[in-house]
Each structure stands twice: as structure tokens, then as C-alpha cells.
Amino acid sequence: MKNLLISGALGGLGSPMTNYFSSNGYRVLGTTSLNNIGTNSKNIKYYPINLMNEKATHQLVKKLKKEYTNLDAAILLVGGFAMNNLYNSKLSDYEHMIKLNFFTAINLINPVHKWLQETGGGDIFMIGSRPLFEGSSSEILPYTLSKNLLLQLTYSLNESSTENNIFTSLIVPGTIDTRINRQQIPDADFTQWTKPQDITHEIHALIKQKDISLKKSIIKLY
């Protein structure tokens, strides 16, 4: 059975993604927040952790390496959003967005990338933001800057992808159609939003694609 690490496995995107992969031949190792602990099932095991804590995150991956021989892919979904522009943002707003969107990713990627390299390679997926490529980012400046770090990280990791057989993809959706987003933007046209199942199916297809030369660093789904 293939092993798949999903961070934020109980979130609006993580929950349906976890259920899909666990029903399609994967064992899901899902991280959760410390106050939202999931119930393990046949192909799903949850690990509560604060991914902003570098030491704790590295210890978790060390534990997973002892429990499971290999890892096939990691899907990093933990993150957050906030409306702040240049004039109403404090330094703490930038710090919070960077910790939530970048630190939670890099703390996992560091040991996970090594694990994948030791076991023959695999895939890493992160979630980007549409304003990085088009649209306005002026009202979400700290958020966009934090997502730009993931973009640059993706490019950096893929510089040696042909050598280590590890490929990183930044999935860039439009507004994701989750319950929380619907509550926050009740008057939006939900038909124009990106469905969680579309993101899930795209990631599944990329995992099954073994030819790195055919993969792309940026996958736009809007």
C-alpha cells in the first residue's frame, strides 16, 4: 500500500482529500491541529501536531519513518488567509501569515524531502494563490507575500528534481469551495470556485505520472 502524508487532514480541503485517497489504495498519514484530533480508521492515521514547531515536526517525521518503510507523496494543506493591505498591516500580520503558510510547509519539507530521497523519490504538493499570477494582491498583501515564499520554494526544490527523483508542484486554485469560504463570502457565485475534488483528482493524476519531464512546477486550476 502506498503511503501519503497530508497536513491539515481534517480541514475543508484536507478532509475530502483524505477520504478520497484512503478509499483509492493509499494509507493516509494525516496531521491535525492539537485541538482537532481525528479518529483513526483502516487506512487513515492522524497525528496531532503544531507544524510551526520545527523540533516537534522533525520528531514526527522521524517517528513516521520508523513506523512506515517508505513515503510516496506529501500534500501540504495547512495555511490561512487574512485581508490586510499595506496601510492597515502590522509587522505581526506578516509574521502570522509567514508562519502559517510558509513555516508549516518548510518544517515538514525539510525532513520529508530527505525521506523521499532515501526511498527513491516521490512528490510534494503545496497550495498557492491565484493573485500571485493574476488579479489584485493589494488588499491581501501579507497573505500573498507568504504564498510567494512557497512559489520560490517550489522552484528551488525542482532545480535538482532529475537527480533526486523528487518533484514539487504548487497547485494554484481559485477560491476553494469549502464550507468556511461559503460562510465568509455568502453572496459569491460558488459555481466559479474551485471544487476540492478537482484539486484532489489533479494531485492523484500527478502522483501517478512517473515521468518527471512531463510534470510542471505550477498547476493552475482556475
Secondary structure, 3 states (H helix, E strand, C coil): CEEEEEECCCCCCHHHHHHHHHCCCEEEEEEECCCCCCCCECCEEEEECCCCCHHHHHHHHHHHHHHCCCCCEEEECCCCCCCECCCCCCHHHHHHHHHHHHHHHHHHHHHHHHHHHHCCCEEEEEECCHHHCCCCCCCEHHHHHHHHHHHHHHHHHHHHHHHHCEEEEEEEECCECCHHHHHHCCCCCHHHCECHHHHHHHHHHHHHCCCHHHCCCEEEEC
